[in-house]
Amino acid sequence: MSNNESLAARAERAAQIVKKPELYQVCEGCESIVVRDAPTCPNCHGYRFDTDPERVRTQAEILGKRLPTSIPPSELT
């Protein structure tokens, strides 16, 4: 997937999150957005989250405009 395709996919996903921010939360460890019922972050294994819908919306807008900067766990093995 090219960078442009990746950015387009991230922007699309961010738009979905912005529409329903109450379904998500922001990890306070790595600032990833995860579903509201996740007990831990799949990226950093953190367990502290910000559930404020405005914070989720703001973070989705930020993440939707940039390429991923974290390394997925599948690439660590």
Z-matrix of the N, CA and C atoms (Angstrom, degrees):
N
C 1 1.449
C 2 1.528 1 108.59
N 3 1.317 2 116.19 1 130.85
C 4 1.461 3 119.87 2 -179.61
C 5 1.524 4 110.57 3 -76.14
N 6 1.331 5 115.65 4 166.52
C 7 1.460 6 120.08 5 178.84
C 8 1.525 7 111.72 6 -60.03
N 9 1.342 8 117.48 7 -40.24
C 10 1.463 9 120.34 8 179.06
C 11 1.518 10 111.77 9 -64.26
N 12 1.347 11 116.54 10 -41.21
C 13 1.461 12 120.42 11 177.32
C 14 1.516 13 110.70 12 -65.38
N 15 1.318 14 116.10 13 -40.21
C 16 1.453 15 120.76 14 179.06
C 17 1.524 16 110.91 15 -63.75
N 18 1.327 17 116.40 16 -44.27
C 19 1.467 18 120.20 17 178.17
C 20 1.522 19 111.08 18 -63.47
N 21 1.308 20 117.29 19 -40.14
C 22 1.460 21 120.85 20 179.12
C 23 1.531 22 110.56 21 -63.51
N 24 1.330 23 116.43 22 -42.55
C 25 1.462 24 120.57 23 178.97
C 26 1.530 25 110.87 24 -65.11
N 27 1.327 26 117.09 25 -41.52
C 28 1.464 27 121.04 26 178.69
C 29 1.526 28 110.63 27 -65.43
N 30 1.330 29 117.10 28 -40.64
C 31 1.462 30 120.75 29 179.22
C 32 1.523 31 110.84 30 -64.28
N 33 1.324 32 116.28 31 -39.43
C 34 1.466 33 120.59 32 178.19
C 35 1.531 34 110.87 33 -64.75
N 36 1.323 35 116.23 34 -44.94
C 37 1.469 36 120.38 35 178.84
C 38 1.533 37 110.72 36 -64.39
N 39 1.316 38 116.84 37 -40.75
C 40 1.467 39 121.07 38 178.28
C 41 1.523 40 110.49 39 -61.42
N 42 1.325 41 116.90 40 -40.63
C 43 1.464 42 120.69 41 179.29
C 44 1.529 43 110.83 42 -61.98
N 45 1.326 44 117.17 43 -37.99
C 46 1.468 45 120.89 44 177.19
C 47 1.528 46 110.55 45 -64.87
N 48 1.318 47 117.01 46 -40.80
C 49 1.465 48 121.56 47 179.97
C 50 1.518 49 110.20 48 -66.99
N 51 1.329 50 117.51 49 -42.26
C 52 1.465 51 121.86 50 -179.77
C 53 1.535 52 110.91 51 -60.48
N 54 1.316 53 117.15 52 -33.92
C 55 1.470 54 121.44 53 180.00
C 56 1.519 55 112.26 54 -68.35
N 57 1.332 56 117.81 55 -32.35
C 58 1.467 57 121.83 56 -177.24
C 59 1.526 58 110.64 57 -137.68
N 60 1.327 59 117.87 58 63.44
C 61 1.468 60 120.34 59 -175.92
C 62 1.531 61 113.64 60 -64.90
N 63 1.317 62 116.92 61 -19.47
C 64 1.463 63 119.73 62 179.93
C 65 1.527 64 112.61 63 -68.58
N 66 1.312 65 117.83 64 -11.59
C 67 1.465 66 122.12 65 178.98
C 68 1.530 67 112.74 66 -90.03
N 69 1.340 68 116.62 67 -2.16
C 70 1.461 69 121.01 68 -172.97
C 71 1.529 70 111.62 69 -131.10
N 72 1.323 71 114.97 70 170.13
C 73 1.464 72 122.59 71 176.07
C 74 1.523 73 108.50 72 -146.41
N 75 1.334 74 115.69 73 156.92
C 76 1.460 75 121.24 74 -179.51
C 77 1.522 76 108.63 75 -104.54
N 78 1.324 77 116.18 76 127.00
C 79 1.457 78 120.93 77 177.17
C 80 1.525 79 108.62 78 -68.43
N 81 1.312 80 116.72 79 129.72
C 82 1.453 81 120.45 80 179.08
C 83 1.524 82 111.94 81 -80.90
N 84 1.321 83 117.69 82 -7.74
C 85 1.458 84 121.00 83 177.36
C 86 1.515 85 112.47 84 -85.63
N 87 1.344 86 116.72 85 -47.29
C 88 1.466 87 120.16 86 -174.81
C 89 1.523 88 113.79 87 -125.21
N 90 1.318 89 116.82 88 -1.19
C 91 1.468 90 123.83 89 178.30
C 92 1.528 91 113.65 90 67.32
N 93 1.321 92 117.19 91 21.65
C 94 1.463 93 121.04 92 172.60
C 95 1.520 94 108.23 93 -75.93
N 96 1.317 95 116.07 94 157.96
C 97 1.458 96 121.19 95 174.60
C 98 1.519 97 107.28 96 -104.00
N 99 1.330 98 115.51 97 128.47
C 100 1.463 99 121.61 98 179.80
C 101 1.521 100 109.01 99 -130.01
N 102 1.328 101 116.53 100 163.93
C 103 1.460 102 119.94 101 178.26
C 104 1.524 103 109.95 102 -62.49
N 105 1.306 104 115.80 103 150.55
C 106 1.460 105 122.71 104 -173.11
C 107 1.527 106 112.93 105 -58.61
N 108 1.327 107 118.19 106 -34.05
C 109 1.469 108 119.32 107 -175.68
C 110 1.526 109 114.33 108 -89.53
N 111 1.327 110 118.02 109 5.84
C 112 1.467 111 120.47 110 178.11
C 113 1.533 112 109.87 111 -70.99
N 114 1.329 113 117.74 112 124.46
C 115 1.464 114 119.54 113 -179.54
C 116 1.530 115 113.08 114 -76.33
N 117 1.342 116 116.07 115 -26.74
C 118 1.469 117 121.17 116 177.64
C 119 1.524 118 109.12 117 -138.63
N 120 1.306 119 115.61 118 158.34
C 121 1.463 120 121.27 119 178.59
C 122 1.524 121 109.11 120 -78.08
N 123 1.321 122 118.22 121 129.20
C 124 1.466 123 119.87 122 178.99
C 125 1.527 124 113.23 123 -69.23
N 126 1.323 125 117.77 124 -17.26
C 127 1.464 126 120.94 125 -179.11
C 128 1.521 127 112.71 126 -87.63
N 129 1.329 128 117.08 127 -50.64
C 130 1.472 129 119.52 128 -174.51
C 131 1.529 130 112.90 129 -115.78
N 132 1.326 131 117.21 130 -3.01
C 133 1.466 132 123.85 131 -179.89
C 134 1.526 133 112.47 132 66.82
N 135 1.348 134 116.11 133 17.92
C 136 1.460 135 120.60 134 175.11
C 137 1.520 136 110.52 135 -67.96
N 138 1.322 137 115.67 136 161.36
C 139 1.465 138 119.63 137 -179.04
C 140 1.529 139 112.64 138 -130.98
N 141 1.339 140 116.73 139 11.67
C 142 1.455 141 120.18 140 175.87
C 143 1.524 142 108.26 141 -109.33
N 144 1.324 143 115.46 142 129.51
C 145 1.455 144 121.00 143 -174.83
C 146 1.518 145 111.45 144 -132.82
N 147 1.320 146 115.14 145 150.96
C 148 1.459 147 122.59 146 171.76
C 149 1.520 148 106.08 147 -102.86
N 150 1.324 149 117.19 148 117.91
C 151 1.456 150 121.50 149 -176.13
C 152 1.529 151 112.62 150 -100.93
N 153 1.330 152 117.96 151 3.94
C 154 1.456 153 121.08 152 -179.97
C 155 1.531 154 109.78 153 -62.74
N 156 1.337 155 118.37 154 121.77
C 157 1.468 156 120.54 155 -177.88
C 158 1.538 157 113.74 156 -56.91
N 159 1.311 158 118.06 157 -34.11
C 160 1.466 159 119.73 158 178.99
C 161 1.526 160 110.78 159 -68.12
N 162 1.316 161 116.99 160 -38.41
C 163 1.481 162 120.97 161 176.96
C 164 1.520 163 110.14 162 -64.62
N 165 1.335 164 116.66 163 -42.20
C 166 1.466 165 121.19 164 178.23
C 167 1.522 166 109.58 165 -61.60
N 168 1.317 167 116.71 166 -46.16
C 169 1.467 168 121.76 167 -179.40
C 170 1.536 169 110.68 168 -60.36
N 171 1.312 170 116.63 169 -47.56
C 172 1.463 171 121.52 170 -179.50
C 173 1.522 172 110.89 171 -61.49
N 174 1.334 173 117.08 172 -45.63
C 175 1.466 174 120.81 173 -179.47
C 176 1.525 175 111.32 174 -65.45
N 177 1.330 176 117.73 175 -38.04
C 178 1.464 177 120.80 176 177.93
C 179 1.526 178 110.67 177 -62.54
N 180 1.316 179 116.37 178 -40.36
C 181 1.464 180 119.83 179 178.60
C 182 1.525 181 110.85 180 -64.49
N 183 1.317 182 117.11 181 -39.61
C 184 1.474 183 120.93 182 177.96
C 185 1.527 184 110.63 183 -65.43
N 186 1.325 185 116.79 184 -50.50
C 187 1.462 186 120.78 185 -176.37
C 188 1.523 187 112.29 186 -67.93
N 189 1.319 188 117.35 187 -28.98
C 190 1.454 189 121.31 188 -179.51
C 191 1.517 190 113.80 189 -70.90
N 192 1.327 191 116.71 190 -11.85
C 193 1.465 192 120.89 191 -177.24
C 194 1.524 193 113.59 192 -106.06
N 195 1.329 194 116.78 193 1.51
C 196 1.469 195 118.13 194 -178.87
C 197 1.525 196 111.03 195 -136.07
N 198 1.317 197 114.46 196 158.84
C 199 1.460 198 120.22 197 177.24
C 200 1.522 199 109.65 198 -71.79
N 201 1.329 200 117.77 199 156.36
C 202 1.462 201 120.00 200 178.62
C 203 1.527 202 111.08 201 -60.23
N 204 1.324 203 115.42 202 143.19
C 205 1.466 204 120.10 203 178.51
C 206 1.517 205 112.13 204 -116.33
N 207 1.311 206 117.70 205 -8.46
C 208 1.461 207 119.90 206 -179.98
C 209 1.529 208 110.08 207 -96.70
N 210 1.317 209 114.68 208 161.45
C 211 1.458 210 121.35 209 177.77
C 212 1.521 211 107.51 210 -100.67
N 213 1.333 212 117.09 211 121.93
C 214 1.458 213 118.43 212 178.97
C 215 1.520 214 111.60 213 -64.15
N 216 1.332 215 117.55 214 146.50
C 217 1.462 216 121.24 215 -179.41
C 218 1.523 217 113.42 216 -53.72
N 219 1.321 218 117.63 217 -31.49
C 220 1.463 219 120.49 218 -178.84
C 221 1.521 220 112.66 219 -64.31
N 222 1.326 221 117.21 220 -22.18
C 223 1.465 222 120.99 221 179.86
C 224 1.537 223 112.76 222 -91.20
N 225 1.308 224 116.96 223 -2.10
C 226 1.457 225 120.40 224 -178.68
C 227 1.517 226 113.04 225 -88.60
N 228 1.308 227 117.99 226 -10.21
C 229 1.458 228 120.18 227 -177.47
C 230 1.498 229 112.51 228 -98.95
